[in-house]
Amino acid sequence: MHLFEFEDQPWFPHAFRKYLTDVVQFISNRAVERSPVLEVLARLLDRAGVDSIVDLCSGSSGPLPALRGQLEARRGAVSVLLTDKYPHLAAYAAEEVRSAGRVRYRAEAVDATAVPADLKGVRTLFASLHHFKPDQVRAILADAARQRCGIGVFEGTERTPRALLMTAVMAPLFALGAALAIRPFRWGRLFWTCLIPVIPLATVWDGLVSCLRTYSIEELRDLAESVSARDYVWETGSAPIRSTPVLLTYLLGYPGPAGTSV
């Protein structure tokens, strides 16, 4: 069900979008500590044979800055480039400084369905593929296959009654936690969270819509198989996020041996 999300709307005030993506970042940082995404992403880099990542739809920077050090401990130096249609430049610049330049960013808007050819590396989308309708998803996958780039799609939401209930209950708590924990502290974030609860309400709405828009493993597999891609391999799977009832769902694509096709 492709209802609208506030985060996607051009008319949504920039400050509110920033606060909302900060909440998503707050949730992502905690989820990634318990998820198997590190193992899956390391496998994708190995199979694609590269050591660079182009993150699409990065929001407030996503989980990659936190994962980069762990990836390097496993397989050596890894570079990360953050991109978004609405780039959060202040957050990206802070990550570039914090990582001593190992995390960089593209200041210009990047369309995930048509990534500029000069952006080389495995493409990743964390908790963002559900923002796209099926035809757009095919375009994202086809563009990666056409440019002979690996791609990894990771989703932590599900289109199930249980996921909807969990989101309705937990999203306001996460919004409050983000308002208190994120640094630098912003009075505006606290005001629009506690006194006038725009951010909790938008977080609940976007969270519920995200669940309703999330593709199942079977749907991801069908979308990948609908892409005509010679010498390219697709993998789908899911794995539990430790100490939670939530599953990490993923779709991987990478160039394969000559003669392989979907």
C-alpha positions in Angstrom: 0.0 0.0 0.0 1.9 3.1 -1.2 0.5 5.8 1.0 2.5 9.0 1.4 5.2 9.5 3.9 6.0 12.9 5.3 9.7 12.4 4.8 9.2 12.1 1.0 7.1 15.2 0.5 8.9 18.3 -1.0 6.5 20.6 1.0 7.5 19.0 4.3 9.5 21.7 6.2 13.2 21.1 6.1 13.6 21.3 9.9 10.9 18.7 10.4 12.4 16.4 7.8 15.7 16.8 9.6 14.2 15.9 13.0 12.3 13.0 11.5 15.4 11.5 9.7 17.2 12.0 13.0 14.7 9.7 14.7 15.2 7.1 11.9 18.9 7.4 12.5 18.4 6.9 16.2 16.4 3.7 15.6 18.8 2.5 12.9 21.9 2.9 15.2 20.3 0.7 17.8 19.0 -1.9 15.4 22.2 -2.4 13.5 24.0 -3.3 16.7 21.8 -6.4 17.0 21.3 -7.2 13.3 23.3 -9.5 11.0 23.7 -6.8 8.4 27.5 -6.7 9.0 28.0 -10.3 7.9 25.7 -9.9 4.9 27.3 -6.7 3.7 30.8 -8.1 4.1 29.8 -11.0 2.0 28.4 -8.7 -0.7 31.6 -6.7 -0.8 33.6 -9.9 -1.2 31.4 -11.2 -4.0 31.4 -7.9 -5.8 35.1 -7.7 -5.4 35.2 -4.0 -4.3 36.1 -2.0 -1.2 33.9 1.0 -1.7 30.2 1.7 -0.9 27.8 4.2 -2.4 24.9 4.5 0.1 21.7 5.7 -1.5 18.9 7.4 0.5 21.2 8.0 3.4 18.8 10.2 5.4 20.7 11.5 8.4 23.7 9.3 7.4 22.3 5.8 8.0 24.1 2.9 9.7 27.2 2.8 7.4 29.4 5.3 9.4 29.0 3.0 12.5 29.5 -0.2 10.4 32.6 1.0 8.5 35.1 0.4 11.3 33.7 -3.1 11.9 33.9 -3.8 8.1 37.5 -2.7 8.0 38.3 -4.9 11.0 37.0 -7.9 8.9 38.4 -7.1 5.4 40.6 -4.1 5.3 40.0 -0.5 4.3 36.5 0.4 3.1 35.3 3.8 1.8 31.8 5.1 2.1 30.0 7.7 0.1 26.7 9.1 1.5 24.0 10.3 -0.9 20.3 11.3 -0.8 17.7 13.1 -2.9 17.5 15.5 0.0 21.1 15.4 1.4 21.5 16.2 5.1 24.7 18.1 4.5 25.5 19.0 8.2 25.2 15.4 9.3 27.3 14.2 6.4 30.0 16.7 6.9 30.2 15.7 10.6 30.6 12.1 9.6 33.4 13.0 7.2 35.3 14.8 9.9 34.7 12.1 12.4 36.0 9.4 10.0 39.0 11.4 8.9 37.7 11.4 5.4 36.9 7.7 5.1 33.2 8.6 5.0 32.5 11.2 2.3 29.3 12.6 0.8 27.8 13.9 -2.4 26.4 17.4 -1.9 24.1 17.3 -5.0 20.9 15.3 -5.0 21.2 11.7 -6.2 18.3 9.8 -7.7 18.5 6.2 -6.7 16.9 5.0 -9.9 19.6 6.7 -12.1 22.9 6.9 -10.1 25.6 8.9 -11.8 28.1 6.7 -13.5 31.0 8.3 -11.7 29.8 7.0 -8.4 31.6 3.6 -8.2 31.1 0.9 -5.6 28.5 -1.4 -4.1 25.2 0.4 -3.7 23.3 0.1 -0.5 19.8 1.1 0.6 19.0 0.8 4.3 15.3 0.9 5.3 14.5 2.9 2.2 13.4 0.6 -0.7 9.8 0.7 0.5 9.7 4.4 -0.4 9.7 3.3 -4.1 6.9 1.8 -6.1 7.6 -1.5 -8.0 8.5 0.2 -11.3 11.0 2.4 -9.5 12.4 -0.6 -7.7 13.0 -2.4 -11.0 14.7 0.8 -12.2 17.0 0.8 -9.2 17.9 -2.8 -9.6 18.3 -2.6 -13.4 20.5 0.5 -13.1 22.9 -1.4 -10.8 23.0 -4.4 -13.1 23.5 -2.3 -16.2 26.4 -0.4 -14.6 27.9 -3.7 -13.3 27.7 -2.6 -9.7 26.8 -4.7 -6.7 23.7 -3.7 -4.7 22.4 -4.5 -1.2 18.9 -3.7 0.0 18.2 -4.1 3.7 14.8 -3.7 5.4 13.9 -4.0 9.0 10.1 -3.5 8.6 7.4 -6.0 7.7 3.9 -5.8 6.3 2.3 -7.7 9.2 -0.2 -6.9 11.9 2.5 -7.6 14.5 4.9 -5.0 12.9 2.1 -2.4 12.7 1.3 -2.8 16.4 4.9 -2.6 17.4 5.4 0.5 15.3 2.3 2.2 16.8 3.5 1.5 20.3 7.3 2.1 20.0 7.6 5.0 17.5 6.6 7.7 19.9 9.0 6.4 22.5 11.8 6.4 19.9 10.9 10.0 19.0 11.2 11.0 22.6 14.4 9.1 23.1 15.9 10.8 20.0 14.9 14.2 21.2 16.7 13.6 24.5 19.8 11.7 23.3 20.8 13.1 20.0 23.8 15.6 20.1 24.1 18.4 19.6 20.9 18.9 21.7 18.3 21.1 20.0 15.5 22.9 21.8 13.5 22.9 18.6 13.6 19.1 18.4 12.3 18.9 22.0 9.6 21.5 21.4 8.2 19.8 18.3 8.4 16.4 20.1 7.0 17.2 23.5 5.1 20.4 23.5 3.6 20.2 20.0 4.1 16.5 19.0 4.6 16.9 15.3 7.6 14.6 15.2 6.1 11.7 17.2 2.9 11.9 15.1 4.9 12.0 11.8 7.1 9.2 13.1 4.1 7.0 13.8 2.5 7.8 10.5 5.7 7.2 8.4 6.4 4.1 10.4 3.0 2.5 9.8 3.1 3.5 6.1 6.7 2.0 5.9 5.3 -1.3 7.2 2.4 -1.2 4.7 4.9 -0.4 1.8 7.5 -3.0 2.7 8.2 -5.7 0.2 8.2 -9.3 1.3 11.1 -11.7 0.4 8.9 -13.2 -2.3 8.1 -9.8 -3.8 11.8 -8.8 -3.8 12.7 -12.0 -5.5 10.0 -11.4 -8.2 11.1 -7.9 -8.7 14.8 -9.0 -9.1 13.8 -11.8 -11.5 11.9 -9.3 -13.6 15.1 -7.5 -14.4 16.9 -8.7 -17.5 20.5 -8.9 -16.3 23.1 -11.1 -18.0 26.0 -12.4 -15.9 24.4 -11.0 -12.7 23.4 -12.9 -9.6 20.5 -12.1 -7.2 20.2 -13.4 -3.6 17.3 -12.9 -1.1 17.1 -13.8 2.5 16.2 -12.9 6.0 17.7 -13.2 9.5 16.6 -12.4 13.0 17.6 -9.1 14.7 19.0 -10.3 18.0 16.7 -9.9 21.1 13.8 -8.6 19.0 10.9 -10.2 17.1 12.0 -8.3 14.0 13.6 -9.8 10.9 16.2 -8.2 8.7 15.1 -8.8 5.1 17.7 -8.4 2.3 18.2 -8.5 -1.4 21.7 -8.7 -2.9 22.8 -8.3 -6.5 26.3 -8.6 -7.9 28.1 -9.4 -11.2 28.5 -13.1 -11.6 30.6 -15.5 -13.7 30.1 -15.3 -17.5 27.0 -17.2 -18.6 24.9 -16.5 -15.4 21.6 -14.7 -15.8 18.3 -14.1 -14.1 
